[in-house]
């Protein structure tokens, strides 16, 4: 075996070692338990999906709804919220102008069976958009 072939095999083996981890890991960002440990949300992962709505705040003006109020709207319609997070859309550009929209969104993890009720309230599935989770504004805590 030539030195070049040996180097290529070694490089391939090292790259394979950096592949994705265990596919059976719990969902990232589960609810924190009493000791601060992360717990997987209730329900099987294939039965849950993230939905979102715009936070409704405006540049230079603030405003909008809070994560808690958004979740309460869902709960009032019988939608069980497993987890909630703030986020920002990364698939759109928002020009910097006072009074303009922001990309701030409110995300909730719900059971797929509750999607119709969430859609009636103006929520959309989060899967087709690009977004990042981020800390909620201090007023939401």
DADA-V746250 format. One record per residue. N is the residue number from 1. NEAR is the number of other C-alpha atoms within 12 Angstrom. D_FIRST is the distance of its C-alpha to the first C-alpha in Angstrom with 2 decimals. Layout:
N|NEAR|D_FIRST  N|NEAR|D_FIRST
//
This chain:
1|8|0.00  2|8|3.78  3|9|6.67  4|10|8.36  5|11|6.55  6|12|6.82  7|13|10.31  8|14|11.25  9|15|10.71  10|14|12.67  11|14|15.24  12|14|15.75  13|13|16.36  14|12|18.80  15|12|20.58  16|12|21.11  17|11|22.66  18|11|25.21  19|11|26.41  20|10|30.01  21|10|31.60  22|9|33.48  23|9|35.25  24|11|38.19  25|14|39.32  26|19|43.07  27|24|44.31  28|17|44.01  29|21|47.34  30|23|49.30  31|22|52.78  32|16|53.21  33|12|54.92  34|8|57.63  35|8|55.30  36|10|53.40  37|11|50.52  38|17|49.05  39|20|49.99  40|22|48.71  41|28|51.48  42|20|53.54  43|22|52.49  44|17|49.16  45|21|46.96  46|16|47.04  47|17|50.86  48|28|51.08  49|31|50.88  50|36|51.65  51|41|54.68  52|42|56.07  53|39|59.12  54|30|59.88  55|34|61.36  56|24|64.07  57|24|64.30  58|22|65.06  59|20|63.89  60|13|66.43  61|14|68.50  62|19|66.43  63|19|67.95  64|25|66.21  65|25|65.83  66|29|64.21  67|33|61.40  68|25|63.93  69|20|66.43  70|34|63.78  71|34|62.75  72|20|66.43  73|24|66.99  74|35|64.30  75|20|65.65  76|15|69.17  77|19|67.99  78|19|66.40  79|30|62.79  80|28|61.06  81|35|58.92  82|33|55.95  83|34|54.80  84|37|55.88  85|35|54.31  86|35|55.05  87|30|52.68  88|32|52.51  89|28|51.47  90|18|48.63  91|14|48.76  92|14|52.02  93|14|53.45  94|18|56.76  95|13|58.75  96|13|60.29  97|12|63.97  98|14|66.60  99|16|67.51  100|18|64.23  101|26|62.00  102|28|59.14  103|32|55.94  104|38|56.91  105|39|56.59  106|42|57.40  107|41|54.92  108|43|55.73  109|43|53.63  110|38|55.68  111|29|55.46  112|25|54.70  113|18|58.00  114|29|59.87  115|30|58.41  116|20|61.53  117|24|63.82  118|36|61.64  119|21|61.59  120|15|65.40  121|23|65.54  122|18|63.53  123|29|60.07  124|27|56.95  125|27|53.53  126|30|51.15  127|17|48.01  128|14|48.39  129|21|49.01  130|18|46.83  131|26|48.16  132|21|47.42  133|24|49.20  134|20|51.24  135|19|54.00  136|23|57.41  137|23|60.21  138|10|62.20  139|14|65.19  140|20|63.20  141|13|62.59
//
